[in-house]
Amino acid sequence: MDFGNRQVMVTGGTGALGNAVVAALVEAGATCHVPYRSEAEAEHFPFRNHRQVTLHADSDLGSEQGVGALFSRAPSLWASVHLVGGFAFGPFRDLDETMLRRQIDTNLVTCALCCRAALRAFSETGAGGRIVNVAARPALEWRAGANMAAYAATKAAVAALTVALAEEVAKERVLVNAVAPSIMDTPTNRKDMPQAEFSRWPKVEEVAATILFLASPANKVTRGAIVPVYGKV
């Protein structure tokens, strides 16, 4: 999969999955644009000084203005990978309005605004493009969303957005897909679930490999897919 001379936006690129996605993209020749909100994110980002990576500070992905400004700094965009998201766990009866709205804003609104900005960027080149979103296993298997109902609902909304948008823009040579991971093998998840069998979780590099294909020129026909990346769980 050759991304040579192709520009790719990766929101959430400073996270665990994001690091793996950026690593795969730069190895394939892409130039990556990675937004961040805090200096700590940038400081610990392993590709902060990579010649194929441009970091964009103070990127508010929850506002039209912030997203518009970010995408305006990514010329001739080929693909946009949207990894930003948030997780909430606990009984639904204990969920307050603030947390509910945060789940909606972090999971759905950021994804929708970035999808729209990507489409506008693609229209400037006329060369089509690729969008890859991130849903989650509970977005497809609702009963797996017990004690994370708001998360499951907002990720299900991301899945629905992905499929509907894929149908809408197919004639524009834009292919829109999503991956739906189960619990991924990250340092945070290992810390939060120390008794789990980590070997059964999908590795971030494995999930990144699926994202890489969906975002690549090699993907010529796959659209409207919500691809399960469950590992052995």
N, C-alpha and C positions, 0 to 999 in steps of 0.2 A: 504494500500500500504506500504509494508515493504521494506525500504532501508537499513536495518541493515547491517553493515560491507561493504557497497558499497561506492565507491569513485565517487564523482560528481564534475565536473568542472562547474563553473557558471561565465561566463564573464559578466561584467556589474552588478555584484552582489552587488555593493555598491550603486546602484541607487534605486529609489522608487520601481519599479517592482522587482529588484534584492533582496531587503530586504525581500519582501514577499515570493519570491521563496526560498531563503535561510532559512527563518523561517519555511516554510512548509517542506523542505528537512530535516532539523535537527530534527524536531519533528517526522519525519518518520524514523529517525535513520541513515541518511546519514552522511558521512564525506564530507564536502564541501571545495573545493579549489577556492578561490576568488582572482583574480588579481586586482591590483589598480595602478594608476599612480601618485597620489599625497598624501602627508601625511594628507592633509585635508580630503580626502576621507576616509582614514583608521581611522582617529580620530573620525569621526561622524558615523562610521559603527557600528550598535548596537551589532553585533556578533563578534567584533574584539577579544574578550577574551574568546569566546566560545570554549570549548574543542573539539567540532566536526568541527571547522572551522579553516582553515589555510589560512592566507593572504599571497599573493605573490607580492612583491614590484617591481616597475619599469618594469612592463610588457608591452611591445610594441606589441600590437596585430595587428599592420599593417606591421610587418616584419616577414619573415620566421624564422629568428634567434630568435626573441623575443618569437614567438609562440612556436617554438620548445623547447626553454629553459623552458617555462612555463609548458608545458605538460609533460616534462621529470620529473617534480617534483610532478606529480600526479600518483602514482603507482596503478596498477591494476584498471584502470579507467573503470567504468560501464557506465556513461552517461556524456554528455557534452551539456550544455544549454548556448546558445549564445544570450545574451541580449544587447550587445554593439550596439549602433547605434547613428545616429545623424539626426537632423531635420532641414530643411531649408524652409522658407516661403517667398513668394514674387513673383512678376511677373517674368516669365521666361526671358523676355527681359532684365531684370536687373541682371540676373545671370552672374557672372564672372567665368572664368576658374578655379580659385582657389577654389571657393565654389563648383563647379561641381565636381572637383576631390576629394574634401573633402567628399562629399556625397558618391561617389563611394568607396573611401577608407574606410570610417567609416562604411558604411552599407554592402557593398558587399565583399570587400577584407578581412576585419577582419573575417567575417562569413566563407568565403571560406577557409582561412588559418586554422581557428580553426576546421572546419569540417575535413580537411585533417589530421591535427594533431590527432584528436580524432580517426579517422579510423586507423591510425598507432598505436595508443595506444591500441585499441581494438584487433588488430591483435596479439599483444604480449601476451594477455591472452587467446585468442581463445574462449572466452565465449560470443562473440557478444557484443551488447551494444545499447545505445539509443542516438540519437542526436535530440535536439529541437532548432529550429531557431525562429526568430521573424520577420515576414513580417509586414504588416499593411493593414488596410482596403483599402486605395487607391491602394495597390498592386493588389487587386482583383476587385475593382470597379474604373476603371481608371478615370471616369468622376468626381469622388470625389477628384481627385488630382489636380484640378485647383489651381493655385498659389503655388503649391508644386510639380511641375512636376519632378524635379530632385529626390526628395525624393520618389515619387511614382514609378519612373522608377527603382531606385536602390533597393527598397523594392520588386518590381515585379521580379527583377533579383534574389533576395534571394528566393522568392517563386519558381521560375523556377529551381534554383539550388537544392532546397530541394526535389522537385518531381523527378528530373532526378537522383539525387544521391540516393534517396530511392530505385529506380528501380535497380540501379547499384549494390548496396551492400546487397540487400535483402537476397541473398543466404548465406551471411556471418553472418546471424542472427543479423544484425544491422538494426534497424528501425529508419528512419529519417522522421521527421515531423516538422511542424511549426505552430505557432499561428499567427493570424492576428487581432490585437486589433484595435478598434476604439479609440477615445480619451479616455484615462484612467483618473481616478480620482486621481490626484496627486497634491501636493501643488503647483508645478510649473504651471501646467495647470490651476488650479483655479486662480492663480495670473495673468496669461496671458489672461484669459477669464472670468473676474469676473461676467459678466452678464449671463453666461451659466447656464443651469439647471443641476447642478452637480449630482443630484440623478439619472439621466439617463445614466451617464457614468459608464462603468464597473469598479469595484474596483480592485485594484492591487491584492488583495487576491483571487478574483474570477478568474482572469487571471492565477495567480500562481497555482491554483488548477488544471486547465486544463494542464498546463505545467507539473505539478507533475505526473499526470496520464501518459502522453505521454512518460515521462522519466523513468517510473517505470517498474519493472518486471511484474506488472499486465497487462501492455500493451503487448499483445502477437501477435496481428495481424495488428494493425493500422500502416500504413506506407504511405508515399507520400501524407499525408493530410495537407492542409492549413486550419486550424480550425478557423472560424470566432469567435471572442470573442468581440461582439459589445455591450453587455449590452442592454439598452432600447433605444439607439439612432437610 
